[in-house]
Amino acid sequence: MPAYWVARSRVNDPVAYKKYTDLVPGIIAKFGGKILARGGKFQIMEGPDKFARFVVIEFPTFEQGVACFTSRDYDDAAAFRRNGGGEVETIMVEGV
């Protein structure tokens, strides 16, 4: 059963955030993930407008998605974002 990594983000430092986003696609691919949406046009239908970037990534299983997010490779890449590059809310949700 597939799972979806859904993230809402706000870029605070474009240079640091780009260092993060340059690394992430390769890490996601290592865990069988496929980026379905990354940036692009959006419309907030309900809720706060704190975030201006949205990402949806499909993984073959919930476990692979969680393993990707908790991997050393992802943690190293996310350090660029976590150290001032941006703010993110991320969830992993199992598909149907």
C-alpha positions in Angstrom: 0.0 0.0 0.0 1.5 3.4 -1.0 2.2 6.2 1.5 2.5 9.9 1.0 5.0 12.4 2.5 3.2 15.7 2.6 5.0 18.8 3.5 4.2 22.5 3.8 7.2 24.8 3.9 8.3 28.4 3.9 11.7 29.4 2.6 13.6 31.8 4.8 17.0 31.7 3.2 16.8 30.8 -0.5 20.6 29.9 -0.8 20.5 27.5 2.2 17.2 26.1 1.1 18.5 25.3 -2.4 21.4 23.4 -0.8 18.7 21.2 0.8 16.5 20.9 -2.3 19.4 20.0 -4.5 20.2 16.9 -2.3 16.7 15.6 -1.6 15.6 14.1 -4.9 18.4 11.6 -4.9 17.7 10.6 -1.3 14.0 10.1 -2.0 14.8 8.0 -5.1 17.1 5.7 -2.9 14.0 4.8 -0.9 11.7 4.3 -3.9 10.0 7.6 -3.6 8.5 9.6 -6.5 7.9 13.3 -6.3 4.3 14.1 -7.3 4.2 17.8 -6.5 7.0 20.2 -5.5 6.4 23.9 -5.5 4.2 25.1 -8.3 0.8 26.6 -8.4 -1.4 26.2 -5.3 -4.5 27.6 -3.6 -5.1 27.4 0.1 -8.7 26.3 0.5 -8.8 26.5 4.3 -6.3 27.2 7.0 -3.4 29.5 7.7 -1.3 31.0 4.9 2.0 30.6 6.8 3.4 28.3 4.2 4.0 29.0 0.5 5.5 25.8 -0.8 3.9 22.4 -0.9 5.4 18.9 -1.6 3.8 15.5 -2.1 6.0 12.4 -2.4 4.7 8.9 -3.0 6.5 5.9 -1.5 5.8 2.2 -2.2 5.2 1.7 1.6 4.7 3.7 4.8 7.9 2.1 6.2 10.0 3.2 3.2 8.7 6.8 3.6 9.5 6.9 7.3 12.9 5.3 6.6 13.7 8.0 4.1 12.8 10.8 6.5 14.7 9.3 9.4 17.8 8.4 7.3 21.2 9.9 7.9 21.3 11.1 4.3 18.1 13.1 4.7 19.0 14.3 8.1 22.3 15.7 6.7 20.5 17.4 3.8 17.7 18.8 6.1 20.4 20.5 8.3 20.6 23.2 5.7 16.9 23.9 6.1 16.7 23.3 9.8 19.6 25.8 10.4 17.6 28.8 9.1 16.9 27.9 5.5 13.2 27.3 6.0 10.4 26.0 8.1 8.5 22.8 7.3 5.6 20.8 8.6 5.8 17.2 7.4 3.5 14.2 7.7 3.5 10.7 6.4 0.1 9.2 5.6 -0.7 5.8 4.4 -2.7 5.6 1.1 -5.7 3.5 0.3 
